[in-house]
Amino acid sequence: MPQGDHIELHQKRHGRRLDYEERKRKREAREVHRRSKDARKLLGAKGKRFAKKRYAEKAQMKKTLKMHDESTSRQKADDDVQEGALPPYLLDRDQTQRAKVLSNTIKQKRKEKAGKWDVPLPKVRPVAEEEMFKVLRTGKRKTKQWKRMVTKATFVGAGFTRKPPKYERFIRPTGLRFTKAHVTHPELKCTFNLDIISVKKNPNGPMYTSLGVMTRGTIVEVNVSELGLVTPAGKVVWGKYAQVTNNPENDGCINAVLLV
């Protein structure tokens, strides 16, 4: 564990002071008065810096408030009027719509995020922890059981250095480490042997993603610079995502489909 986390570690082990919440509430209540005093008293360069910072904060706050106001306001609709005669009671009425600007944009962004990649394997079989890890017994009498050996294919970065064996909790065998993948381009119908840059998401959970475990359905980032792909702006694409479609630990290689 990094040395800088000693405070968090102490809080986990022993909890906080009993009056922590009360002190925190009072500190936050005093903060407003302290800021007001600074705004009045600070002079020179300090005063300028403080004023600039507060100006930016207030501008941001105004924008946020405006967006929230817009979310429930009514706006005049710009839609084309439907063909055909309007009934008399609608002639003097403006066509209005409730413009939920903020919520709509957020929903739209979520939809875009969700539907951006149409993956070849939307559902995969979950892998049990017993299947993923093998328990290693250690110690003189082989009574300690805190070490785990990964039984699936893994990706380990080029600059990776193992921890000393005494402190290594998860062991990733060298024979199951892969650095290249056979990636098929769905439109070109061609397969390329590309370098793996990183494991982006393992469907079985974030722990397996951080360990670099590659099972069926895992999203990996591959180096596509040699394919010569270019963005609409004319820049060369270096990395693209691909989904693993086979069981690498059984086949001895990684087959993946590029997400385009």
MOQUI-V763610 format. One record per residue. N is the residue number from 1. RES is the residue in three letters. PHI is phi in whole degrees, -180 to 180 (* if undefined). Layout:
n->N res->RES phi->PHI
n->N res->RES phi->PHI
//
This chain:
n->1 res->MET phi->*
n->2 res->PRO phi->-60
n->3 res->GLN phi->-66
n->4 res->GLY phi->-71
n->5 res->ASP phi->-93
n->6 res->HIS phi->-65
n->7 res->ILE phi->-69
n->8 res->GLU phi->-61
n->9 res->LEU phi->-63
n->10 res->HIS phi->-64
n->11 res->GLN phi->-64
n->12 res->LYS phi->-64
n->13 res->ARG phi->-77
n->14 res->HIS phi->-114
n->15 res->GLY phi->77
n->16 res->ARG phi->-104
n->17 res->ARG phi->-63
n->18 res->LEU phi->-67
n->19 res->ASP phi->-96
n->20 res->TYR phi->-59
n->21 res->GLU phi->-63
n->22 res->GLU phi->-65
n->23 res->ARG phi->-63
n->24 res->LYS phi->-64
n->25 res->ARG phi->-62
n->26 res->LYS phi->-67
n->27 res->ARG phi->-62
n->28 res->GLU phi->-68
n->29 res->ALA phi->-68
n->30 res->ARG phi->-72
n->31 res->GLU phi->-57
n->32 res->VAL phi->-61
n->33 res->HIS phi->-67
n->34 res->ARG phi->-65
n->35 res->ARG phi->-66
n->36 res->SER phi->-63
n->37 res->LYS phi->-64
n->38 res->ASP phi->-61
n->39 res->ALA phi->-62
n->40 res->ARG phi->-83
n->41 res->LYS phi->-97
n->42 res->LEU phi->-66
n->43 res->LEU phi->-124
n->44 res->GLY phi->67
n->45 res->ALA phi->-62
n->46 res->LYS phi->-62
n->47 res->GLY phi->-61
n->48 res->LYS phi->-64
n->49 res->ARG phi->-62
n->50 res->PHE phi->-64
n->51 res->ALA phi->-62
n->52 res->LYS phi->-64
n->53 res->LYS phi->-65
n->54 res->ARG phi->-66
n->55 res->TYR phi->-61
n->56 res->ALA phi->-64
n->57 res->GLU phi->-62
n->58 res->LYS phi->-67
n->59 res->ALA phi->-61
n->60 res->GLN phi->-64
n->61 res->MET phi->-64
n->62 res->LYS phi->-62
n->63 res->LYS phi->-61
n->64 res->THR phi->-62
n->65 res->LEU phi->-62
n->66 res->LYS phi->-64
n->67 res->MET phi->-62
n->68 res->HIS phi->-67
n->69 res->ASP phi->-64
n->70 res->GLU phi->-63
n->71 res->SER phi->-62
n->72 res->THR phi->-115
n->73 res->SER phi->-84
n->74 res->ARG phi->-97
n->75 res->GLN phi->-127
n->76 res->LYS phi->-71
n->77 res->ALA phi->-78
n->78 res->ASP phi->-96
n->79 res->ASP phi->-64
n->80 res->ASP phi->-67
n->81 res->VAL phi->-71
n->82 res->GLN phi->-66
n->83 res->GLU phi->-70
n->84 res->GLY phi->105
n->85 res->ALA phi->-74
n->86 res->LEU phi->-88
n->87 res->PRO phi->-63
n->88 res->PRO phi->-56
n->89 res->TYR phi->-72
n->90 res->LEU phi->-104
n->91 res->LEU phi->-63
n->92 res->ASP phi->-93
n->93 res->ARG phi->-101
n->94 res->ASP phi->-72
n->95 res->GLN phi->-78
n->96 res->THR phi->-117
n->97 res->GLN phi->-138
n->98 res->ARG phi->-83
n->99 res->ALA phi->-92
n->100 res->LYS phi->-85
n->101 res->VAL phi->-61
n->102 res->LEU phi->-63
n->103 res->SER phi->-65
n->104 res->ASN phi->-65
n->105 res->THR phi->-65
n->106 res->ILE phi->-63
n->107 res->LYS phi->-62
n->108 res->GLN phi->-62
n->109 res->LYS phi->-63
n->110 res->ARG phi->-62
n->111 res->LYS phi->-62
n->112 res->GLU phi->-61
n->113 res->LYS phi->-61
n->114 res->ALA phi->-71
n->115 res->GLY phi->-98
n->116 res->LYS phi->-68
n->117 res->TRP phi->-108
n->118 res->ASP phi->-96
n->119 res->VAL phi->-80
n->120 res->PRO phi->-64
n->121 res->LEU phi->-116
n->122 res->PRO phi->-70
n->123 res->LYS phi->-129
n->124 res->VAL phi->-132
n->125 res->ARG phi->-72
n->126 res->PRO phi->-68
n->127 res->VAL phi->-101
n->128 res->ALA phi->-72
n->129 res->GLU phi->-64
n->130 res->GLU phi->-64
n->131 res->GLU phi->-77
n->132 res->MET phi->-76
n->133 res->PHE phi->-120
n->134 res->LYS phi->-112
n->135 res->VAL phi->-75
n->136 res->LEU phi->-105
n->137 res->ARG phi->-90
n->138 res->THR phi->-131
n->139 res->GLY phi->92
n->140 res->LYS phi->-60
n->141 res->ARG phi->-101
n->142 res->LYS phi->57
n->143 res->THR phi->-98
n->144 res->LYS phi->-82
n->145 res->GLN phi->-131
n->146 res->TRP phi->-96
n->147 res->LYS phi->-91
n->148 res->ARG phi->-130
n->149 res->MET phi->-109
n->150 res->VAL phi->-75
n->151 res->THR phi->-100
n->152 res->LYS phi->-108
n->153 res->ALA phi->-66
n->154 res->THR phi->-131
n->155 res->PHE phi->-116
n->156 res->VAL phi->-123
n->157 res->GLY phi->-61
n->158 res->ALA phi->-64
n->159 res->GLY phi->-92
n->160 res->PHE phi->-76
n->161 res->THR phi->-123
n->162 res->ARG phi->-68
n->163 res->LYS phi->-75
n->164 res->PRO phi->-58
n->165 res->PRO phi->-51
n->166 res->LYS phi->-64
n->167 res->TYR phi->-106
n->168 res->GLU phi->-85
n->169 res->ARG phi->-83
n->170 res->PHE phi->-110
n->171 res->ILE phi->-103
n->172 res->ARG phi->-109
n->173 res->PRO phi->-59
n->174 res->THR phi->-62
n->175 res->GLY phi->-67
n->176 res->LEU phi->-106
n->177 res->ARG phi->-92
n->178 res->PHE phi->-125
n->179 res->THR phi->-120
n->180 res->LYS phi->-127
n->181 res->ALA phi->-138
n->182 res->HIS phi->-89
n->183 res->VAL phi->-105
n->184 res->THR phi->-99
n->185 res->HIS phi->-88
n->186 res->PRO phi->-64
n->187 res->GLU phi->-88
n->188 res->LEU phi->-78
n->189 res->LYS phi->58
n->190 res->CYS phi->-124
n->191 res->THR phi->-113
n->192 res->PHE phi->-124
n->193 res->ASN phi->-95
n->194 res->LEU phi->-114
n->195 res->ASP phi->-75
n->196 res->ILE phi->-86
n->197 res->ILE phi->-91
n->198 res->SER phi->-163
n->199 res->VAL phi->-94
n->200 res->LYS phi->-86
n->201 res->LYS phi->-157
n->202 res->ASN phi->-99
n->203 res->PRO phi->-65
n->204 res->ASN phi->-84
n->205 res->GLY phi->143
n->206 res->PRO phi->-66
n->207 res->MET phi->-64
n->208 res->TYR phi->-69
n->209 res->THR phi->-64
n->210 res->SER phi->-67
n->211 res->LEU phi->-79
n->212 res->GLY phi->79
n->213 res->VAL phi->-76
n->214 res->MET phi->-116
n->215 res->THR phi->-116
n->216 res->ARG phi->-62
n->217 res->GLY phi->96
n->218 res->THR phi->-71
n->219 res->ILE phi->-94
n->220 res->VAL phi->-120
n->221 res->GLU phi->-100
n->222 res->VAL phi->-119
n->223 res->ASN phi->-85
n->224 res->VAL phi->-107
n->225 res->SER phi->-62
n->226 res->GLU phi->-76
n->227 res->LEU phi->-79
n->228 res->GLY phi->74
n->229 res->LEU phi->-74
n->230 res->VAL phi->-129
n->231 res->THR phi->-78
n->232 res->PRO phi->-57
n->233 res->ALA phi->-82
n->234 res->GLY phi->94
n->235 res->LYS phi->-92
n->236 res->VAL phi->-76
n->237 res->VAL phi->-85
n->238 res->TRP phi->-93
n->239 res->GLY phi->-124
n->240 res->LYS phi->-138
n->241 res->TYR phi->-87
n->242 res->ALA phi->-142
n->243 res->GLN phi->-110
n->244 res->VAL phi->-70
n->245 res->THR phi->-112
n->246 res->ASN phi->-120
n->247 res->ASN phi->-102
n->248 res->PRO phi->-59
n->249 res->GLU phi->-67
n->250 res->ASN phi->-89
n->251 res->ASP phi->-89
n->252 res->GLY phi->79
n->253 res->CYS phi->-152
n->254 res->ILE phi->-114
n->255 res->ASN phi->-106
n->256 res->ALA phi->-142
n->257 res->VAL phi->-114
n->258 res->LEU phi->-70
n->259 res->LEU phi->-91
n->260 res->VAL phi->-116
//
